[in-house]
């Protein structure tokens, strides 16, 4: 028995150490040989949380008892997971849905593990100190790294170890209220100094993120804290005292700021003034409907509401939001977004930038209701604890945890905090601490589940379940990270040399690890296509479309592949579908027009070229394509008008000059034709077609000998010129034929 008790305590200690390690690593680790900073962080959740659950279940097996407290909190969780599983069954990519749901399961499991393994104030404080000190490191890196790099002429945003200013703001939503509450705890002055430094540095980093939603979220959390205090006036006294001290020190601080230089000649005070001005301008821009972020969110929210309307009850399945959204964007919203991004490539919409809308779209109104029930219940138990008698330490910790939760849930109105691995991990850890603090002390009769494991088989079953959870988590985690690793290697090789066989080899390994990602198959198909392997390209692109039926790029490439394989009817069907999904992509129309041209449907091809040219009126290939298509249906005047307009934009474009010369010749404007073709021959000397048409002009004018004589004189001046040799050869052959 002592041995069992010792082992049980060891397992519990290992769980607590694992939670602390996860908190540190998920905040500090990042980048590496992966497509996104979040890849390693998500992988950590998959690899660390299941073993924590396994250790917990192993401890339960040793003790012969499995108990979970707080029944009211976990009922909505069970409802939500049940609904999400039902939604998964109807998902278009069920493997992606299962992977996403596994990530959510890990986060919920982390919440429960923390709530049941940090049962006294000392354990809670150790965990929260790990959270706060890690945040201090993140803040110092986020503040100093840009300064150091700017001194070397490298401009970088304050992303710290989190990869994106918005992700930094997500993370700080949890940290700032928690650190503020901990600062008010009774204790050593040294601890308060550390907490004050953490609060100042993380607050400054929050300003540097330029995240308006983050500022709003933390502001609302502060208002919530002040409201919750009510009769407790110590915060007010501290705030007043701080303001007085700051006012007294302001002259000295100003002098120091004027004489401190960080990474350049400009004093710190100048940078601070600039930051204040930037913050103010950023705040004002939040009320501007034309602001990029604001307008972008309006577009995405409108698309998401359309998606919700189509799948209101159970949604499209976890993780399938990105797959099902594209058909719901209207042409008008495509146009607005195109104006917003300008010449940049329009990004794929991965998230709704509103967690509640995204959960609604993926799990339906039933799933959203269960999630809100869960989150509301969590806040309610915390609020009840604030209203009842509690020690100052427990009261302030409850307030800090609730403040972090409130800030996160407010920010969720504008972003995806609960899907960002760093912020989501910290949110659910703090939620677990909240439950632990609320549950401190004896709670008889409040078990959600209390099962006594009598005999060897129930205990063995519990252990097997724990091992199964670990194995599944590790399988998902390793598949996730290794798939992305090989995909990223293939992508890098492709950018250096798209003809390399190593591209396909690396992507094949990525697919072996994680075959349900449509992007892997798309890039493999693109690589096959550019190497002329059309059948292999077709297979890869069709698999990509099985995984993402509305991926316009795969539809476009598959249409082009079928065009090369002379399967025109199938190509037209796919290209028209791609055009409906992305009506502003001119490359789709150019390929579609070429298919219609080969089928002899030149009138339809003309209309398609027009649509493409309307999207990009200055594109040389589109101008030339429409001009040539007009010529196919003998509408020479329109062809000449289009090409002349193109030459006014691109006067040195040989292709336009040459085709314009051909149409001048066909309409009898020989002088214009000669001038245009001569210019085209100078601009594109490698194309003999221009001289073949010039030969026809000279034959009709009886000037072949004159043209040959001039070409021979030019060749004597430049005897090594291959274009001149070709010109003399063509003219000489034409002159011989004319004398026969």
Protein Blocks (a to p, Z undefined) as FASTA:
>chain_A
ZZmmmmmmmmmmmmmmmmmmmmmmmmmggghjdfbfklmmmmmmmmmmmmmmmmmmmmmm
mnopacdehkllmmmmmmmmmmmmmmmmmpfblmlmmmmmmmmmmmmmmmmmmmmmmmbf
klmmmmmmmmmmmmmmmmmmmmmmmmmmmmnopacddekjnopaklmmmmmmmmmmmmmm
mmmpgcdfklmmmmmmmmmmmmmmmmmnopaklmmmmmmmmmmmmmmnmmmmklmmmmmm
mmmmmmmmmmmmmmmmmmpcehiabdfklmmmmmmmmmmmmmmmmmpmkbmklmmmmmmm
mmmmmmmmmmmmnonoehilmmmmmmmpcfklmmmmmmmnomaccdddfbgoiaklmmmm
mnojmlmmmmmmmmmmmmmmmmmmmmpccdfklmmmmmmmmmmmmmmmmmmmmmcfklmm
klmmmmmmmmmmmmmmmmgccdehiafbdcddedjklmmmmmmmmmmmmmmmmmmmmmmm
mmmmmmmmmmmmmmmommbfklmmmmmmmmmmmmmbmklmmmmmmmmmmnopaklmmmmm
mmmmmmmmmlmklmmmmmmmmmmnopaklmmmmmmmmmmmmmmbmklmmmmmmmmmmnop
amlmmmmmmmmmmmmmmbmklmmmmmmmmmmnopaklmmmmmmmmmmmmmmlmklmmmmm
mmmmmnopamlmmmmmmmmmmmmmmbmklmmmmmmmmmmnopmmmmmmmmmmmmmmmmml
mklmmmmmmmmmmmmmmmZZ
